[in-house]
Amino acid sequence: MTYVIVWRFRAQPARADEFVRAYASDGDWARFFEGGEGFLGTELIEIAGGECLTIDRWVSRAHHERFRDENASEYEAMDQRFEDLCAHEERLGEGESR
């Protein structure tokens, strides 16, 4: 099993290229997460209406939570750094894939 977290985003239209660079599978967020034990990857999926989904994969919930705890200030700084790229951001859910 793999622990996944799914987010829905709508990028600011004028900043769509920046959004992709930050949220893609080889983007800023994925490179940040790569430092975490148990990180398996991020996938960016473009869907209708200019919206995107991201799927973050971790070995387990515990691996993700440990990374968040150990990197809380850096995580918050990343979140603030890219906040203006998004017109909408929503955490859709999380769970174990089978």
Jmol script that loads the backbone (N, CA, C; Angstrom):
load data "model"
ATOM      1  N   MET A   1       0.838  -1.186   0.000  1.00  0.00           N
ATOM      2  CA  MET A   1       0.000   0.000   0.000  1.00  0.00           C
ATOM      3  C   MET A   1       0.882   1.248   0.000  1.00  0.00           C
ATOM      4  N   THR A   2       0.304   2.313  -0.472  1.00  0.00           N
ATOM      5  CA  THR A   2       0.969   3.609  -0.533  1.00  0.00           C
ATOM      6  C   THR A   2       0.029   4.657   0.035  1.00  0.00           C
ATOM      7  N   TYR A   3       0.562   5.584   0.793  1.00  0.00           N
ATOM      8  CA  TYR A   3      -0.219   6.698   1.328  1.00  0.00           C
ATOM      9  C   TYR A   3      -0.224   7.814   0.294  1.00  0.00           C
ATOM     10  N   VAL A   4      -1.411   8.293  -0.076  1.00  0.00           N
ATOM     11  CA  VAL A   4      -1.528   9.354  -1.083  1.00  0.00           C
ATOM     12  C   VAL A   4      -2.306  10.536  -0.525  1.00  0.00           C
ATOM     13  N   ILE A   5      -1.934  11.728  -1.015  1.00  0.00           N
ATOM     14  CA  ILE A   5      -2.634  12.963  -0.672  1.00  0.00           C
ATOM     15  C   ILE A   5      -2.992  13.620  -1.995  1.00  0.00           C
ATOM     16  N   VAL A   6      -4.269  13.989  -2.147  1.00  0.00           N
ATOM     17  CA  VAL A   6      -4.755  14.565  -3.401  1.00  0.00           C
ATOM     18  C   VAL A   6      -5.214  15.999  -3.156  1.00  0.00           C
ATOM     19  N   TRP A   7      -4.684  16.905  -3.986  1.00  0.00           N
ATOM     20  CA  TRP A   7      -5.036  18.325  -3.935  1.00  0.00           C
ATOM     21  C   TRP A   7      -5.635  18.750  -5.273  1.00  0.00           C
ATOM     22  N   ARG A   8      -6.550  19.718  -5.229  1.00  0.00           N
ATOM     23  CA  ARG A   8      -7.078  20.341  -6.447  1.00  0.00           C
ATOM     24  C   ARG A   8      -6.662  21.811  -6.437  1.00  0.00           C
ATOM     25  N   PHE A   9      -6.156  22.267  -7.574  1.00  0.00           N
ATOM     26  CA  PHE A   9      -5.699  23.644  -7.726  1.00  0.00           C
ATOM     27  C   PHE A   9      -6.277  24.263  -8.990  1.00  0.00           C
ATOM     28  N   ARG A  10      -6.417  25.561  -8.960  1.00  0.00           N
ATOM     29  CA  ARG A  10      -6.638  26.356 -10.169  1.00  0.00           C
ATOM     30  C   ARG A  10      -5.574  27.442 -10.129  1.00  0.00           C
ATOM     31  N   ALA A  11      -4.687  27.406 -11.110  1.00  0.00           N
ATOM     32  CA  ALA A  11      -3.593  28.377 -11.147  1.00  0.00           C
ATOM     33  C   ALA A  11      -4.119  29.742 -11.558  1.00  0.00           C
ATOM     34  N   GLN A  12      -3.452  30.779 -11.093  1.00  0.00           N
ATOM     35  CA  GLN A  12      -3.724  32.119 -11.605  1.00  0.00           C
ATOM     36  C   GLN A  12      -3.402  32.084 -13.103  1.00  0.00           C
ATOM     37  N   PRO A  13      -4.341  32.479 -13.966  1.00  0.00           N
ATOM     38  CA  PRO A  13      -4.108  32.345 -15.412  1.00  0.00           C
ATOM     39  C   PRO A  13      -2.800  32.965 -15.907  1.00  0.00           C
ATOM     40  N   ALA A  14      -2.448  34.108 -15.393  1.00  0.00           N
ATOM     41  CA  ALA A  14      -1.232  34.785 -15.851  1.00  0.00           C
ATOM     42  C   ALA A  14       0.041  34.120 -15.318  1.00  0.00           C
ATOM     43  N   ARG A  15      -0.117  33.165 -14.387  1.00  0.00           N
ATOM     44  CA  ARG A  15       1.055  32.541 -13.754  1.00  0.00           C
ATOM     45  C   ARG A  15       1.054  31.023 -13.910  1.00  0.00           C
ATOM     46  N   ALA A  16       0.343  30.539 -14.925  1.00  0.00           N
ATOM     47  CA  ALA A  16       0.205  29.092 -15.118  1.00  0.00           C
ATOM     48  C   ALA A  16       1.546  28.396 -15.314  1.00  0.00           C
ATOM     49  N   ASP A  17       2.458  28.998 -16.055  1.00  0.00           N
ATOM     50  CA  ASP A  17       3.769  28.374 -16.271  1.00  0.00           C
ATOM     51  C   ASP A  17       4.546  28.264 -14.963  1.00  0.00           C
ATOM     52  N   GLU A  18       4.479  29.288 -14.136  1.00  0.00           N
ATOM     53  CA  GLU A  18       5.148  29.254 -12.834  1.00  0.00           C
ATOM     54  C   GLU A  18       4.536  28.170 -11.944  1.00  0.00           C
ATOM     55  N   PHE A  19       3.213  28.067 -12.020  1.00  0.00           N
ATOM     56  CA  PHE A  19       2.518  27.044 -11.236  1.00  0.00           C
ATOM     57  C   PHE A  19       3.033  25.652 -11.607  1.00  0.00           C
ATOM     58  N   VAL A  20       3.106  25.370 -12.898  1.00  0.00           N
ATOM     59  CA  VAL A  20       3.573  24.055 -13.347  1.00  0.00           C
ATOM     60  C   VAL A  20       5.002  23.805 -12.870  1.00  0.00           C
ATOM     61  N   ARG A  21       5.864  24.805 -12.957  1.00  0.00           N
ATOM     62  CA  ARG A  21       7.245  24.625 -12.496  1.00  0.00           C
ATOM     63  C   ARG A  21       7.304  24.311 -10.996  1.00  0.00           C
ATOM     64  N   ALA A  22       6.380  24.844 -10.236  1.00  0.00           N
ATOM     65  CA  ALA A  22       6.379  24.610  -8.787  1.00  0.00           C
ATOM     66  C   ALA A  22       5.735  23.280  -8.404  1.00  0.00           C
ATOM     67  N   TYR A  23       4.694  22.864  -9.133  1.00  0.00           N
ATOM     68  CA  TYR A  23       3.882  21.731  -8.698  1.00  0.00           C
ATOM     69  C   TYR A  23       4.049  20.458  -9.522  1.00  0.00           C
ATOM     70  N   ALA A  24       4.811  20.489 -10.589  1.00  0.00           N
ATOM     71  CA  ALA A  24       5.005  19.311 -11.433  1.00  0.00           C
ATOM     72  C   ALA A  24       5.817  18.233 -10.720  1.00  0.00           C
ATOM     73  N   SER A  25       5.889  17.061 -11.331  1.00  0.00           N
ATOM     74  CA  SER A  25       6.599  15.932 -10.721  1.00  0.00           C
ATOM     75  C   SER A  25       8.082  16.193 -10.514  1.00  0.00           C
ATOM     76  N   ASP A  26       8.645  17.152 -11.243  1.00  0.00           N
ATOM     77  CA  ASP A  26      10.041  17.533 -11.043  1.00  0.00           C
ATOM     78  C   ASP A  26      10.152  18.982 -10.567  1.00  0.00           C
ATOM     79  N   GLY A  27       9.056  19.507 -10.019  1.00  0.00           N
ATOM     80  CA  GLY A  27       8.988  20.899  -9.596  1.00  0.00           C
ATOM     81  C   GLY A  27       9.539  21.143  -8.200  1.00  0.00           C
ATOM     82  N   ASP A  28       9.395  22.370  -7.761  1.00  0.00           N
ATOM     83  CA  ASP A  28       9.931  22.797  -6.468  1.00  0.00           C
ATOM     84  C   ASP A  28       9.414  21.961  -5.302  1.00  0.00           C
ATOM     85  N   TRP A  29       8.098  21.701  -5.280  1.00  0.00           N
ATOM     86  CA  TRP A  29       7.543  20.920  -4.175  1.00  0.00           C
ATOM     87  C   TRP A  29       8.109  19.504  -4.177  1.00  0.00           C
ATOM     88  N   ALA A  30       8.159  18.867  -5.334  1.00  0.00           N
ATOM     89  CA  ALA A  30       8.673  17.498  -5.402  1.00  0.00           C
ATOM     90  C   ALA A  30      10.136  17.442  -4.983  1.00  0.00           C
ATOM     91  N   ARG A  31      10.923  18.411  -5.400  1.00  0.00           N
ATOM     92  CA  ARG A  31      12.333  18.434  -4.997  1.00  0.00           C
ATOM     93  C   ARG A  31      12.462  18.628  -3.486  1.00  0.00           C
ATOM     94  N   PHE A  32      11.594  19.436  -2.909  1.00  0.00           N
ATOM     95  CA  PHE A  32      11.586  19.620  -1.456  1.00  0.00           C
ATOM     96  C   PHE A  32      11.251  18.294  -0.758  1.00  0.00           C
ATOM     97  N   PHE A  33      10.202  17.617  -1.221  1.00  0.00           N
ATOM     98  CA  PHE A  33       9.788  16.355  -0.610  1.00  0.00           C
ATOM     99  C   PHE A  33      10.831  15.254  -0.777  1.00  0.00           C
ATOM    100  N   GLU A  34      11.620  15.308  -1.855  1.00  0.00           N
ATOM    101  CA  GLU A  34      12.626  14.269  -2.101  1.00  0.00           C
ATOM    102  C   GLU A  34      13.598  14.107  -0.947  1.00  0.00           C
ATOM    103  N   GLY A  35      13.749  15.136  -0.151  1.00  0.00           N
ATOM    104  CA  GLY A  35      14.608  15.043   1.017  1.00  0.00           C
ATOM    105  C   GLY A  35      14.021  14.199   2.134  1.00  0.00           C
ATOM    106  N   GLY A  36      12.769  13.839   1.991  1.00  0.00           N
ATOM    107  CA  GLY A  36      12.097  13.082   3.038  1.00  0.00           C
ATOM    108  C   GLY A  36      12.148  11.590   2.813  1.00  0.00           C
ATOM    109  N   GLU A  37      12.496  10.879   3.862  1.00  0.00           N
ATOM    110  CA  GLU A  37      12.486   9.419   3.794  1.00  0.00           C
ATOM    111  C   GLU A  37      11.059   8.941   3.533  1.00  0.00           C
ATOM    112  N   GLY A  38      10.895   8.079   2.569  1.00  0.00           N
ATOM    113  CA  GLY A  38       9.585   7.514   2.275  1.00  0.00           C
ATOM    114  C   GLY A  38       8.804   8.255   1.205  1.00  0.00           C
ATOM    115  N   PHE A  39       9.351   9.326   0.656  1.00  0.00           N
ATOM    116  CA  PHE A  39       8.658  10.038  -0.422  1.00  0.00           C
ATOM    117  C   PHE A  39       8.810   9.246  -1.712  1.00  0.00           C
ATOM    118  N   LEU A  40       7.685   9.003  -2.403  1.00  0.00           N
ATOM    119  CA  LEU A  40       7.694   8.204  -3.626  1.00  0.00           C
ATOM    120  C   LEU A  40       7.479   9.027  -4.890  1.00  0.00           C
ATOM    121  N   GLY A  41       6.951  10.243  -4.764  1.00  0.00           N
ATOM    122  CA  GLY A  41       6.777  11.081  -5.937  1.00  0.00           C
ATOM    123  C   GLY A  41       5.501  11.888  -5.910  1.00  0.00           C
ATOM    124  N   THR A  42       5.451  12.834  -6.836  1.00  0.00           N
ATOM    125  CA  THR A  42       4.294  13.710  -7.035  1.00  0.00           C
ATOM    126  C   THR A  42       3.895  13.629  -8.495  1.00  0.00           C
ATOM    127  N   GLU A  43       2.604  13.648  -8.729  1.00  0.00           N
ATOM    128  CA  GLU A  43       2.085  13.669 -10.090  1.00  0.00           C
ATOM    129  C   GLU A  43       1.169  14.877 -10.238  1.00  0.00           C
ATOM    130  N   LEU A  44       1.340  15.637 -11.316  1.00  0.00           N
ATOM    131  CA  LEU A  44       0.475  16.771 -11.634  1.00  0.00           C
ATOM    132  C   LEU A  44      -0.396  16.361 -12.810  1.00  0.00           C
ATOM    133  N   ILE A  45      -1.707  16.477 -12.628  1.00  0.00           N
ATOM    134  CA  ILE A  45      -2.668  16.086 -13.660  1.00  0.00           C
ATOM    135  C   ILE A  45      -3.512  17.305 -14.013  1.00  0.00           C
ATOM    136  N   GLU A  46      -3.482  17.695 -15.278  1.00  0.00           N
ATOM    137  CA  GLU A  46      -4.313  18.806 -15.735  1.00  0.00           C
ATOM    138  C   GLU A  46      -5.699  18.272 -16.073  1.00  0.00           C
ATOM    139  N   ILE A  47      -6.731  18.917 -15.504  1.00  0.00           N
ATOM    140  CA  ILE A  47      -8.110  18.509 -15.755  1.00  0.00           C
ATOM    141  C   ILE A  47      -8.871  19.683 -16.364  1.00  0.00           C
ATOM    142  N   ALA A  48     -10.134  19.489 -16.665  1.00  0.00           N
ATOM    143  CA  ALA A  48     -10.947  20.501 -17.345  1.00  0.00           C
ATOM    144  C   ALA A  48     -11.056  21.793 -16.548  1.00  0.00           C
ATOM    145  N   GLY A  49     -11.304  22.871 -17.261  1.00  0.00           N
ATOM    146  CA  GLY A  49     -11.572  24.156 -16.624  1.00  0.00           C
ATOM    147  C   GLY A  49     -10.341  24.830 -16.064  1.00  0.00           C
ATOM    148  N   GLY A  50      -9.160  24.456 -16.514  1.00  0.00           N
ATOM    149  CA  GLY A  50      -7.947  25.080 -16.027  1.00  0.00           C
ATOM    150  C   GLY A  50      -7.534  24.618 -14.642  1.00  0.00           C
ATOM    151  N   GLU A  51      -8.131  23.539 -14.179  1.00  0.00           N
ATOM    152  CA  GLU A  51      -7.784  23.020 -12.863  1.00  0.00           C
ATOM    153  C   GLU A  51      -6.789  21.882 -12.986  1.00  0.00           C
ATOM    154  N   CYS A  52      -6.097  21.642 -11.880  1.00  0.00           N
ATOM    155  CA  CYS A  52      -5.102  20.570 -11.809  1.00  0.00           C
ATOM    156  C   CYS A  52      -5.302  19.793 -10.521  1.00  0.00           C
ATOM    157  N   LEU A  53      -4.888  18.547 -10.570  1.00  0.00           N
ATOM    158  CA  LEU A  53      -4.789  17.730  -9.370  1.00  0.00           C
ATOM    159  C   LEU A  53      -3.325  17.418  -9.135  1.00  0.00           C
ATOM    160  N   THR A  54      -2.937  17.348  -7.882  1.00  0.00           N
ATOM    161  CA  THR A  54      -1.629  16.777  -7.559  1.00  0.00           C
ATOM    162  C   THR A  54      -1.875  15.580  -6.660  1.00  0.00           C
ATOM    163  N   ILE A  55      -1.055  14.571  -6.875  1.00  0.00           N
ATOM    164  CA  ILE A  55      -1.104  13.364  -6.057  1.00  0.00           C
ATOM    165  C   ILE A  55       0.301  13.159  -5.505  1.00  0.00           C
ATOM    166  N   ASP A  56       0.416  13.282  -4.193  1.00  0.00           N
ATOM    167  CA  ASP A  56       1.685  13.048  -3.512  1.00  0.00           C
ATOM    168  C   ASP A  56       1.643  11.641  -2.945  1.00  0.00           C
ATOM    169  N   ARG A  57       2.707  10.885  -3.184  1.00  0.00           N
ATOM    170  CA  ARG A  57       2.770   9.497  -2.728  1.00  0.00           C
ATOM    171  C   ARG A  57       3.909   9.325  -1.725  1.00  0.00           C
ATOM    172  N   TRP A  58       3.577   8.662  -0.629  1.00  0.00           N
ATOM    173  CA  TRP A  58       4.541   8.362   0.437  1.00  0.00           C
ATOM    174  C   TRP A  58       4.412   6.887   0.789  1.00  0.00           C
ATOM    175  N   VAL A  59       5.453   6.329   1.350  1.00  0.00           N
ATOM    176  CA  VAL A  59       5.430   4.939   1.783  1.00  0.00           C
ATOM    177  C   VAL A  59       4.307   4.725   2.804  1.00  0.00           C
ATOM    178  N   SER A  60       4.142   5.691   3.714  1.00  0.00           N
ATOM    179  CA  SER A  60       3.116   5.576   4.751  1.00  0.00           C
ATOM    180  C   SER A  60       2.743   6.956   5.269  1.00  0.00           C
ATOM    181  N   ARG A  61       1.627   7.009   5.968  1.00  0.00           N
ATOM    182  CA  ARG A  61       1.211   8.252   6.623  1.00  0.00           C
ATOM    183  C   ARG A  61       2.284   8.706   7.622  1.00  0.00           C
ATOM    184  N   ALA A  62       2.864   7.768   8.330  1.00  0.00           N
ATOM    185  CA  ALA A  62       3.887   8.103   9.323  1.00  0.00           C
ATOM    186  C   ALA A  62       5.085   8.786   8.664  1.00  0.00           C
ATOM    187  N   HIS A  63       5.497   8.325   7.493  1.00  0.00           N
ATOM    188  CA  HIS A  63       6.610   8.964   6.786  1.00  0.00           C
ATOM    189  C   HIS A  63       6.265  10.415   6.438  1.00  0.00           C
ATOM    190  N   HIS A  64       5.059  10.620   5.929  1.00  0.00           N
ATOM    191  CA  HIS A  64       4.629  11.975   5.570  1.00  0.00           C
ATOM    192  C   HIS A  64       4.570  12.867   6.802  1.00  0.00           C
ATOM    193  N   GLU A  65       3.952  12.381   7.861  1.00  0.00           N
ATOM    194  CA  GLU A  65       3.816  13.182   9.077  1.00  0.00           C
ATOM    195  C   GLU A  65       5.176  13.513   9.688  1.00  0.00           C
ATOM    196  N   ARG A  66       6.084  12.570   9.675  1.00  0.00           N
ATOM    197  CA  ARG A  66       7.427  12.819  10.195  1.00  0.00           C
ATOM    198  C   ARG A  66       8.115  13.915   9.377  1.00  0.00           C
ATOM    199  N   PHE A  67       7.990  13.833   8.047  1.00  0.00           N
ATOM    200  CA  PHE A  67       8.576  14.864   7.195  1.00  0.00           C
ATOM    201  C   PHE A  67       7.978  16.229   7.520  1.00  0.00           C
ATOM    202  N   ARG A  68       6.655  16.298   7.633  1.00  0.00           N
ATOM    203  CA  ARG A  68       5.992  17.573   7.953  1.00  0.00           C
ATOM    204  C   ARG A  68       6.458  18.108   9.296  1.00  0.00           C
ATOM    205  N   ASP A  69       6.557  17.251  10.288  1.00  0.00           N
ATOM    206  CA  ASP A  69       6.992  17.684  11.620  1.00  0.00           C
ATOM    207  C   ASP A  69       8.432  18.180  11.610  1.00  0.00           C
ATOM    208  N   GLU A  70       9.299  17.445  10.938  1.00  0.00           N
ATOM    209  CA  GLU A  70      10.724  17.788  10.931  1.00  0.00           C
ATOM    210  C   GLU A  70      11.041  18.992  10.050  1.00  0.00           C
ATOM    211  N   ASN A  71      10.141  19.335   9.134  1.00  0.00           N
ATOM    212  CA  ASN A  71      10.387  20.412   8.175  1.00  0.00           C
ATOM    213  C   ASN A  71       9.280  21.461   8.198  1.00  0.00           C
ATOM    214  N   ALA A  72       8.656  21.647   9.355  1.00  0.00           N
ATOM    215  CA  ALA A  72       7.491  22.517   9.460  1.00  0.00           C
ATOM    216  C   ALA A  72       7.761  23.943   8.990  1.00  0.00           C
ATOM    217  N   SER A  73       8.851  24.538   9.401  1.00  0.00           N
ATOM    218  CA  SER A  73       9.106  25.927   9.011  1.00  0.00           C
ATOM    219  C   SER A  73       9.408  26.041   7.526  1.00  0.00           C
ATOM    220  N   GLU A  74      10.161  25.094   6.985  1.00  0.00           N
ATOM    221  CA  GLU A  74      10.453  25.107   5.546  1.00  0.00           C
ATOM    222  C   GLU A  74       9.181  24.868   4.732  1.00  0.00           C
ATOM    223  N   TYR A  75       8.321  23.972   5.235  1.00  0.00           N
ATOM    224  CA  TYR A  75       7.060  23.685   4.557  1.00  0.00           C
ATOM    225  C   TYR A  75       6.191  24.939   4.500  1.00  0.00           C
ATOM    226  N   GLU A  76       6.090  25.618   5.621  1.00  0.00           N
ATOM    227  CA  GLU A  76       5.296  26.855   5.681  1.00  0.00           C
ATOM    228  C   GLU A  76       5.863  27.914   4.743  1.00  0.00           C
ATOM    229  N   ALA A  77       7.182  28.031   4.683  1.00  0.00           N
ATOM    230  CA  ALA A  77       7.816  28.998   3.783  1.00  0.00           C
ATOM    231  C   ALA A  77       7.524  28.663   2.320  1.00  0.00           C
ATOM    232  N   MET A  78       7.566  27.380   1.972  1.00  0.00           N
ATOM    233  CA  MET A  78       7.248  26.961   0.596  1.00  0.00           C
ATOM    234  C   MET A  78       5.782  27.290   0.287  1.00  0.00           C
ATOM    235  N   ASP A  79       4.919  26.980   1.206  1.00  0.00           N
ATOM    236  CA  ASP A  79       3.492  27.230   1.010  1.00  0.00           C
ATOM    237  C   ASP A  79       3.235  28.713   0.765  1.00  0.00           C
ATOM    238  N   GLN A  80       3.852  29.576   1.546  1.00  0.00           N
ATOM    239  CA  GLN A  80       3.692  31.023   1.367  1.00  0.00           C
ATOM    240  C   GLN A  80       4.328  31.500   0.070  1.00  0.00           C
ATOM    241  N   ARG A  81       5.464  30.924  -0.275  1.00  0.00           N
ATOM    242  CA  ARG A  81       6.174  31.317  -1.501  1.00  0.00           C
ATOM    243  C   ARG A  81       5.314  31.112  -2.748  1.00  0.00           C
ATOM    244  N   PHE A  82       4.525  30.049  -2.769  1.00  0.00           N
ATOM    245  CA  PHE A  82       3.749  29.716  -3.962  1.00  0.00           C
ATOM    246  C   PHE A  82       2.256  30.052  -3.847  1.00  0.00           C
ATOM    247  N   GLU A  83       1.855  30.630  -2.744  1.00  0.00           N
ATOM    248  CA  GLU A  83       0.441  30.934  -2.505  1.00  0.00           C
ATOM    249  C   GLU A  83      -0.168  31.801  -3.609  1.00  0.00           C
ATOM    250  N   ASP A  84       0.573  32.780  -4.096  1.00  0.00           N
ATOM    251  CA  ASP A  84       0.043  33.699  -5.113  1.00  0.00           C
ATOM    252  C   ASP A  84      -0.103  33.069  -6.493  1.00  0.00           C
ATOM    253  N   LEU A  85       0.404  31.863  -6.675  1.00  0.00           N
ATOM    254  CA  LEU A  85       0.254  31.180  -7.967  1.00  0.00           C
ATOM    255  C   LEU A  85      -1.124  30.561  -8.124  1.00  0.00           C
ATOM    256  N   CYS A  86      -1.832  30.408  -7.020  1.00  0.00           N
ATOM    257  CA  CYS A  86      -3.092  29.670  -7.019  1.00  0.00           C
ATOM    258  C   CYS A  86      -4.301  30.594  -6.830  1.00  0.00           C
ATOM    259  N   ALA A  87      -5.288  30.426  -7.705  1.00  0.00           N
ATOM    260  CA  ALA A  87      -6.568  31.096  -7.520  1.00  0.00           C
ATOM    261  C   ALA A  87      -7.445  30.281  -6.574  1.00  0.00           C
ATOM    262  N   HIS A  88      -7.176  28.972  -6.522  1.00  0.00           N
ATOM    263  CA  HIS A  88      -7.952  28.076  -5.659  1.00  0.00           C
ATOM    264  C   HIS A  88      -7.058  26.902  -5.265  1.00  0.00           C
ATOM    265  N   GLU A  89      -7.155  26.493  -4.006  1.00  0.00           N
ATOM    266  CA  GLU A  89      -6.406  25.338  -3.502  1.00  0.00           C
ATOM    267  C   GLU A  89      -7.298  24.592  -2.531  1.00  0.00           C
ATOM    268  N   GLU A  90      -7.407  23.280  -2.720  1.00  0.00           N
ATOM    269  CA  GLU A  90      -8.288  22.483  -1.867  1.00  0.00           C
ATOM    270  C   GLU A  90      -7.692  21.094  -1.678  1.00  0.00           C
ATOM    271  N   ARG A  91      -7.560  20.691  -0.452  1.00  0.00           N
ATOM    272  CA  ARG A  91      -7.108  19.318  -0.169  1.00  0.00           C
ATOM    273  C   ARG A  91      -8.337  18.409  -0.296  1.00  0.00           C
ATOM    274  N   LEU A  92      -8.324  17.542  -1.299  1.00  0.00           N
ATOM    275  CA  LEU A  92      -9.479  16.671  -1.552  1.00  0.00           C
ATOM    276  C   LEU A  92      -9.534  15.472  -0.633  1.00  0.00           C
ATOM    277  N   GLY A  93      -8.368  14.985  -0.268  1.00  0.00           N
ATOM    278  CA  GLY A  93      -8.380  13.827   0.629  1.00  0.00           C
ATOM    279  C   GLY A  93      -7.042  13.132   0.663  1.00  0.00           C
ATOM    280  N   GLU A  94      -7.022  12.093   1.464  1.00  0.00           N
ATOM    281  CA  GLU A  94      -5.831  11.298   1.650  1.00  0.00           C
ATOM    282  C   GLU A  94      -6.248   9.894   2.004  1.00  0.00           C
ATOM    283  N   GLY A  95      -5.363   8.965   1.762  1.00  0.00           N
ATOM    284  CA  GLY A  95      -5.691   7.589   2.132  1.00  0.00           C
ATOM    285  C   GLY A  95      -4.678   6.620   1.575  1.00  0.00           C
ATOM    286  N   GLU A  96      -4.963   5.351   1.779  1.00  0.00           N
ATOM    287  CA  GLU A  96      -4.086   4.269   1.332  1.00  0.00           C
ATOM    288  C   GLU A  96      -4.554   3.790  -0.037  1.00  0.00           C
ATOM    289  N   SER A  97      -3.624   3.717  -0.986  1.00  0.00           N
ATOM    290  CA  SER A  97      -3.963   3.126  -2.278  1.00  0.00           C
ATOM    291  C   SER A  97      -3.765   1.627  -2.177  1.00  0.00           C
ATOM    292  N   ARG A  98      -4.485   0.895  -2.968  1.00  0.00           N
ATOM    293  CA  ARG A  98      -4.404  -0.581  -2.939  1.00  0.00           C
ATOM    294  C   ARG A  98      -4.132  -1.108  -4.314  1.00  0.00           C
TER     295      ARG A  98
END
end "model"
wireframe off; spacefill off
backbone 0.3
color backbone group
